[in-house]
């Protein structure tokens, strides 16, 4: 029973090795023309972009390249246990040809695919074909030993590897070499296919170190966002308790006093009514300011551009706002951008000594970009505990970035960028 089991396992392993070699052969025979075709069509289509034809054809060609690359990812996972995650950026379903073409060309994953194609048609082809070659090459040696050498023998004999076959004895030497190659094929097939899949992963896969660093940064910014949200809730609670709530309690007490004085001292009651009215107006004003600090109504109703314009109108410094936004971002992105701009403008008014401020909002390359420039004294820096550090944390929550250029003597330019799509 033991001998039979081992023999069965050996046969199973042998069939598995041969199957792996045939899979490599299949990949090599299909991938070489596929990679050549995808690479050629990509180059031709992108070359035709300046005359307009490529704007129509490039998205379809690149979609085909992605499908070909994804097929190879599936094979690497299924046959080699090597997982190569996809990292393509999503594209709007209603994007026009221009946006779709350049949206795909700006995606780093697209260029990884295009870099992989030449590698796949050369080194990838060889590493996929070699396991099958190691199994097919010995068949020729055995055929020579069986008498094929008589047909192939010429004036100088027939070379099988480094063995010159010119008689039956040398033909047996070719068979011996075939056995050696077959021995190595049995042990090298899986390793060579693993090299092929690892090569595909190295070129086609994204940078794992870069992804790990990105995850670390996003984790920190999410934690900062949670802390900021908790602090914001405490601030709202404190403002309500110390402001509007206290005034409304005072109004209630005044109304109770008025009720007691209406018959005894109408003049005093009238005075208290006026006081209660003033308190109610102040409480309403504080509530409106609090609501504006949480989410300005104009931001929800009119969008980021008009909200920033309204913000600029309340500043004591002349402010010019230029907006070029063909649509609206998602509400959380708009809110983050609005409060970031608000903080930067507040800093400019308080610390820069500027006479004029310029604000520019536009959307390009899939990013919302806001630039705030003032003609003040400069010297602004991002340091712990500063308003700009808070802006950087707020933007980091959405994978955004903050850049500050503020030489001594000015001017100061603060640029904020958040990746997003506009509706």
C-alpha positions as CSV (number, residue, x, y, z in Angstrom):
1,X,0.0,0.0,0.0
2,X,2.8,2.4,0.8
3,X,4.5,1.7,-2.5
4,X,1.3,2.2,-4.4
5,X,0.6,5.5,-2.6
6,X,4.0,6.9,-3.4
7,X,3.8,5.8,-6.9
8,X,0.4,7.4,-7.3
9,X,1.7,10.7,-5.8
10,X,4.6,10.6,-8.1
11,X,2.3,10.1,-11.1
12,X,0.1,12.9,-9.9
13,X,3.1,15.2,-9.4
14,X,4.4,14.3,-12.8
15,X,1.1,15.1,-14.4
16,X,1.0,18.4,-12.5
17,X,4.5,19.4,-13.8
18,X,3.6,18.5,-17.4
19,X,0.3,20.5,-17.0
20,X,2.2,23.5,-15.7
21,X,4.6,23.3,-18.7
22,X,1.7,23.2,-21.1
23,X,0.1,26.1,-19.3
24,X,3.3,28.1,-19.7
25,X,3.4,27.2,-23.4
26,X,-0.2,28.3,-23.8
27,X,0.5,31.6,-22.1
28,X,3.6,32.2,-24.3
29,X,1.8,31.4,-27.5
30,X,-1.2,33.7,-26.7
31,X,0.6,36.5,-24.8
32,X,3.3,37.2,-27.4
33,X,0.9,38.2,-30.2
34,X,-1.4,39.8,-27.6
35,X,1.3,41.9,-26.1
36,X,2.7,43.0,-29.5
37,X,-0.8,43.9,-30.7
38,X,-1.7,45.9,-27.6
39,X,1.6,47.7,-27.6
40,X,1.4,48.6,-31.3
41,X,-2.2,49.8,-31.2
42,X,-1.5,51.9,-28.1
43,X,1.5,53.6,-29.7
44,X,-0.5,54.3,-32.9
45,X,-3.6,55.5,-31.1
46,X,-1.7,57.9,-28.8
47,X,0.2,59.2,-31.8
48,X,-3.1,60.1,-33.4
49,X,-4.4,62.1,-30.5
50,X,-3.1,65.5,-31.8
51,X,-5.3,65.1,-35.0
52,X,-8.3,64.0,-33.0
53,X,-8.6,60.4,-34.1
54,X,-6.8,59.2,-31.0
55,X,-9.3,60.9,-28.7
56,X,-11.9,58.4,-29.9
57,X,-9.7,55.3,-30.3
58,X,-7.4,55.6,-27.3
59,X,-9.9,54.8,-24.5
60,X,-11.0,51.6,-26.3
61,X,-7.4,50.6,-27.0
62,X,-6.4,51.2,-23.3
63,X,-9.5,49.4,-22.2
64,X,-8.3,46.4,-24.2
65,X,-4.8,46.7,-22.7
66,X,-6.4,46.7,-19.2
67,X,-8.5,43.6,-20.1
68,X,-5.3,41.8,-21.3
69,X,-3.4,42.8,-18.2
70,X,-6.3,41.7,-15.9
71,X,-6.4,38.3,-17.7
72,X,-2.8,37.9,-16.8
73,X,-3.4,38.9,-13.3
74,X,-6.1,36.2,-13.0
75,X,-3.7,33.6,-14.5
76,X,-1.0,34.6,-12.0
77,X,-3.4,34.2,-9.1
78,X,-5.0,31.0,-10.4
79,X,-1.9,29.1,-11.7
80,X,0.9,30.7,-9.6
81,X,-0.7,31.9,-6.4
82,X,0.7,35.3,-7.1
83,X,-1.9,38.1,-6.5
84,X,-1.5,41.3,-8.4
85,X,-4.1,43.8,-7.3
86,X,-5.7,46.3,-9.7
87,X,-5.2,50.0,-9.0
88,X,-7.1,51.8,-11.8
89,X,-8.7,55.1,-11.1
90,X,-12.4,55.2,-11.7
91,X,-13.7,57.2,-14.6
92,X,-17.1,59.1,-14.7
93,X,-19.6,57.1,-16.7
94,X,-20.7,60.3,-18.6
95,X,-17.2,61.5,-19.4
96,X,-16.6,62.9,-22.8
97,X,-13.9,61.4,-25.1
98,X,-11.4,64.1,-24.1
99,X,-11.9,63.6,-20.4
100,X,-11.9,59.8,-20.7
101,X,-8.7,59.7,-22.8
102,X,-6.7,62.0,-20.6
103,X,-8.2,60.6,-17.5
104,X,-6.8,57.2,-18.5
105,X,-3.5,58.6,-19.6
106,X,-3.1,60.4,-16.2
107,X,-3.6,57.1,-14.4
108,X,-0.2,55.7,-13.2
109,X,-1.7,52.2,-13.6
110,X,-2.1,52.8,-17.4
111,X,1.6,53.5,-17.7
112,X,2.5,50.4,-15.7
113,X,0.4,48.4,-18.1
114,X,2.2,50.0,-21.1
115,X,5.7,49.4,-19.5
116,X,4.8,45.8,-18.8
117,X,3.9,45.0,-22.5
118,X,7.5,45.1,-23.8
119,X,8.7,43.1,-20.8
120,X,6.0,40.5,-21.4
121,X,6.8,40.1,-25.1
122,X,10.5,39.5,-24.3
123,X,11.5,38.2,-20.9
124,X,7.9,37.2,-20.0
125,X,7.6,35.2,-23.2
126,X,10.9,33.4,-22.6
127,X,10.1,32.5,-19.0
128,X,6.7,31.2,-20.0
129,X,8.1,29.2,-22.9
130,X,11.2,27.7,-21.3
131,X,9.3,25.1,-19.0
132,X,7.6,23.7,-22.1
133,X,10.8,23.7,-24.1
134,X,12.6,21.7,-21.3
135,X,9.9,19.0,-21.7
136,X,9.7,19.1,-25.5
137,X,13.4,19.2,-26.2
138,X,14.0,15.6,-24.7
139,X,11.4,14.2,-27.2
140,X,13.8,15.0,-30.0
141,X,16.7,13.2,-28.3
142,X,14.6,10.1,-27.8
143,X,13.4,10.2,-31.4
144,X,17.0,10.4,-32.6
145,X,17.8,7.3,-30.5
146,X,14.9,5.6,-32.0
147,X,16.3,6.1,-35.5
148,X,15.4,9.6,-36.6
149,X,19.2,10.3,-36.8
150,X,19.3,8.2,-40.0
151,X,16.9,10.7,-41.7
152,X,18.6,13.8,-40.3
153,X,22.2,12.7,-40.7
154,X,24.2,14.8,-43.1
155,X,27.8,15.2,-44.1
156,X,28.7,16.6,-40.7
157,X,26.1,14.7,-38.7
158,X,23.3,16.3,-36.7
159,X,23.8,18.3,-33.6
160,X,21.6,17.7,-30.6
161,X,22.6,20.3,-28.1
162,X,26.4,19.7,-27.8
163,X,26.2,16.1,-29.0
164,X,27.1,15.3,-32.6
165,X,24.8,12.5,-33.8
166,X,26.2,10.5,-36.7
167,X,25.6,6.9,-35.7
168,X,23.6,4.8,-33.3
169,X,26.0,5.2,-30.5
170,X,26.0,9.0,-30.6
171,X,22.2,8.8,-30.9
172,X,22.1,7.0,-27.6
173,X,24.3,9.8,-26.3
174,X,21.6,12.2,-27.4
175,X,19.1,10.2,-25.5
176,X,21.2,10.4,-22.4
177,X,21.4,14.1,-22.7
178,X,17.6,14.1,-23.1
179,X,17.2,12.2,-19.9
180,X,19.4,14.8,-18.1
181,X,17.3,17.7,-19.5
182,X,14.1,15.8,-18.5
183,X,15.5,15.4,-15.0
184,X,16.1,19.1,-14.6
185,X,12.7,19.9,-16.3
186,X,11.0,18.0,-13.6
187,X,12.5,20.2,-10.9
188,X,12.7,23.6,-12.7
189,X,9.2,23.8,-14.3
190,X,7.4,25.2,-11.3
191,X,10.3,27.5,-10.4
192,X,10.5,29.0,-13.9
193,X,6.8,29.6,-14.0
194,X,7.0,31.2,-10.6
195,X,9.8,33.5,-12.0
196,X,7.4,34.4,-14.9
197,X,4.6,35.3,-12.5
198,X,6.9,37.2,-10.2
199,X,8.2,39.1,-13.1
200,X,4.7,40.0,-14.1
201,X,4.0,41.1,-10.5
202,X,7.1,43.2,-10.3
203,X,6.3,45.2,-13.4
204,X,2.5,45.2,-13.4
205,X,1.9,45.4,-9.7
206,X,1.9,48.7,-7.8
207,X,4.7,49.7,-5.5
208,X,3.9,48.0,-2.2
209,X,6.1,50.3,-0.2
210,X,4.4,53.3,-1.7
211,X,1.0,51.8,-0.8
212,X,2.1,51.0,2.7
213,X,3.2,54.6,3.2
214,X,0.0,55.9,1.7
215,X,-2.0,53.7,4.1
216,X,0.0,55.0,7.1
217,X,-0.6,58.7,6.1
218,X,-4.3,58.1,5.5
219,X,-4.5,56.3,8.9
220,X,-3.0,59.3,10.6
221,X,-5.1,61.8,8.8
222,X,-8.3,59.8,9.7
223,X,-7.2,59.8,13.3
224,X,-6.7,63.5,13.2
225,X,-10.1,63.9,11.6
226,X,-11.7,62.0,14.4
227,X,-9.9,64.1,17.0
228,X,-10.9,67.3,15.2
229,X,-14.5,66.2,14.9
230,X,-14.6,65.5,18.7
231,X,-13.1,68.9,19.4
232,X,-15.5,70.6,17.1
233,X,-18.5,68.9,18.9
234,X,-17.1,70.1,22.2
235,X,-16.8,73.6,20.8
236,X,-20.4,73.6,19.6
237,X,-21.6,72.3,23.0
238,X,-19.6,75.0,24.8
239,X,-20.9,77.8,22.4
240,X,-24.5,76.6,22.9
241,X,-24.1,76.4,26.6
242,X,-22.4,79.7,27.2
243,X,-24.0,81.7,24.4
244,X,-27.5,81.0,23.0
245,X,-28.6,78.8,25.8
246,X,-27.7,81.4,28.5
247,X,-29.5,84.1,26.6
248,X,-32.6,82.0,26.1
249,X,-32.6,81.2,29.9
250,X,-32.4,85.0,30.6
251,X,-35.3,85.6,28.2
252,X,-37.4,83.1,30.0
253,X,-36.6,84.7,33.4
254,X,-37.4,88.1,32.0
255,X,-40.7,86.9,30.7
256,X,-41.5,85.5,34.2
257,X,-40.7,88.8,35.7
258,X,-42.8,90.7,33.1
259,X,-45.7,88.4,33.9
260,X,-45.5,89.4,37.6
261,X,-45.1,93.1,36.8
262,X,-47.8,93.6,34.2
263,X,-50.4,94.7,36.7
264,X,-48.1,96.3,39.3
265,X,-45.6,98.2,37.3
266,X,-46.4,98.4,33.5
267,X,-43.5,100.7,32.8
268,X,-41.0,98.3,34.2
269,X,-42.7,95.4,32.4
270,X,-42.4,97.4,29.1
271,X,-38.7,97.9,29.8
272,X,-38.1,94.2,30.4
273,X,-40.0,93.3,27.2
274,X,-37.6,95.5,25.2
275,X,-34.7,93.8,27.0
276,X,-36.1,90.3,26.3
277,X,-36.6,91.2,22.6
278,X,-32.9,92.4,22.4
279,X,-31.8,89.1,24.1
280,X,-33.8,87.0,21.7
281,X,-32.3,88.9,18.7
282,X,-28.8,88.3,20.0
283,X,-29.5,84.6,20.7
284,X,-30.9,84.2,17.2
285,X,-27.8,85.9,15.8
286,X,-25.5,83.6,17.8
287,X,-27.4,80.6,16.6
288,X,-27.0,81.7,13.0
289,X,-23.3,82.2,13.5
290,X,-23.1,78.8,15.0
291,X,-24.9,77.2,12.1
292,X,-22.7,79.1,9.7
293,X,-19.7,77.7,11.5
294,X,-21.0,74.1,11.2
295,X,-22.2,74.3,7.6
296,X,-23.0,77.6,5.9
297,X,-26.4,77.6,4.2
298,X,-25.0,79.3,1.2
299,X,-22.5,76.4,0.8
300,X,-25.3,73.9,0.7
301,X,-27.6,76.0,-1.6
302,X,-25.2,77.7,-4.0
303,X,-22.0,75.7,-3.9
304,X,-18.3,76.4,-3.0
305,X,-17.8,79.3,-5.4
306,X,-20.6,81.4,-4.1
307,X,-19.8,80.4,-0.5
308,X,-16.3,81.7,-0.8
309,X,-17.5,84.9,-2.5
310,X,-19.9,85.5,0.4
311,X,-17.0,84.8,2.8
312,X,-14.8,87.4,1.0
313,X,-17.5,90.1,1.3
314,X,-17.3,89.9,5.1
315,X,-13.5,90.4,5.2
316,X,-12.1,93.9,6.1
317,X,-9.5,93.5,3.3
318,X,-10.3,93.9,-0.4
319,X,-10.6,90.4,-1.8
320,X,-10.9,89.3,-5.4
321,X,-12.4,85.8,-6.0
322,X,-12.0,84.0,-9.3
323,X,-14.1,80.7,-9.7
324,X,-13.9,78.2,-12.6
325,X,-15.8,75.2,-11.4
326,X,-18.0,73.5,-14.1
327,X,-19.8,71.4,-11.4
328,X,-20.0,70.7,-7.7
329,X,-17.8,68.3,-5.6
330,X,-19.3,66.1,-3.0
331,X,-20.6,67.9,0.1
332,X,-17.8,66.7,2.5
333,X,-15.1,67.9,0.0
334,X,-16.9,71.3,-0.4
335,X,-17.1,71.7,3.3
336,X,-13.5,70.8,3.9
337,X,-12.4,73.2,1.1
338,X,-14.6,76.0,2.4
339,X,-13.3,75.9,6.0
340,X,-9.8,75.5,4.8
341,X,-10.2,78.7,2.7
342,X,-11.9,80.4,5.6
343,X,-8.9,79.6,7.9
344,X,-6.3,80.8,5.4
345,X,-8.2,84.0,4.8
346,X,-8.5,84.6,8.6
347,X,-4.8,84.1,8.9
348,X,-4.1,86.5,6.1
349,X,-6.3,89.2,7.7
350,X,-4.8,88.7,11.2
351,X,-1.2,88.3,10.5
352,X,-0.1,89.3,7.0
353,X,-0.9,93.0,7.0
354,X,-2.1,92.7,3.4
355,X,-4.0,95.4,1.5
356,X,-5.4,92.9,-1.0
357,X,-6.1,89.2,-1.3
358,X,-6.8,87.1,-4.4
359,X,-8.6,83.7,-4.3
360,X,-8.6,81.4,-7.3
361,X,-10.7,78.2,-7.4
362,X,-10.6,75.8,-10.3
363,X,-10.8,72.1,-11.1
364,X,-8.1,70.4,-13.2
365,X,-6.6,67.0,-13.7
366,X,-9.2,65.5,-11.3
367,X,-8.2,67.8,-8.5
368,X,-10.0,70.8,-6.8
369,X,-7.3,73.4,-6.6
370,X,-7.6,76.6,-4.4
371,X,-4.9,79.3,-4.4
372,X,-5.0,82.2,-1.9
373,X,-2.5,85.0,-2.5
374,X,-1.9,88.2,-0.5
375,X,0.4,91.1,-0.8
376,X,1.4,91.1,2.9
377,X,4.7,90.8,4.7
378,X,5.1,87.1,4.2
379,X,6.8,84.7,6.7
380,X,3.9,82.2,6.9
381,X,5.0,78.7,7.9
382,X,3.2,75.4,8.7
383,X,4.1,74.6,12.3
384,X,2.5,72.6,15.1
385,X,-0.5,74.3,16.6
386,X,-0.8,76.9,13.8
387,X,-3.9,77.5,11.7
388,X,-2.1,76.2,8.6
389,X,-1.3,72.9,10.4
390,X,-5.0,72.5,11.1
391,X,-5.7,73.2,7.4
392,X,-3.2,70.6,6.4
393,X,-4.8,68.0,8.7
394,X,-8.3,68.9,7.3
395,X,-7.1,68.4,3.7
396,X,-5.2,65.2,4.6
397,X,-8.5,63.6,5.6
398,X,-9.4,63.7,1.9
399,X,-5.9,62.8,0.6
400,X,-5.4,66.5,-0.1
401,X,-2.2,68.6,0.2
402,X,-1.2,72.1,1.3
403,X,1.7,74.1,-0.1
404,X,2.8,77.4,1.3
405,X,5.2,79.9,-0.4
406,X,5.8,82.9,1.8
407,X,9.2,84.6,1.6
408,X,10.1,87.4,4.0
409,X,8.6,90.6,2.6
410,X,5.9,88.7,0.8
411,X,3.9,87.9,-1.1
412,X,2.3,84.8,0.4
413,X,0.7,82.1,-1.8
414,X,-1.1,79.2,-0.2
415,X,-2.2,76.4,-2.5
416,X,-4.7,73.7,-1.5
417,X,-5.4,70.6,-3.6
418,X,-8.0,67.9,-3.1
419,X,-8.6,64.9,-5.5
420,X,-12.2,64.8,-6.4
421,X,-14.6,64.6,-9.3
422,X,-17.3,67.2,-10.1
423,X,-20.9,66.3,-10.8
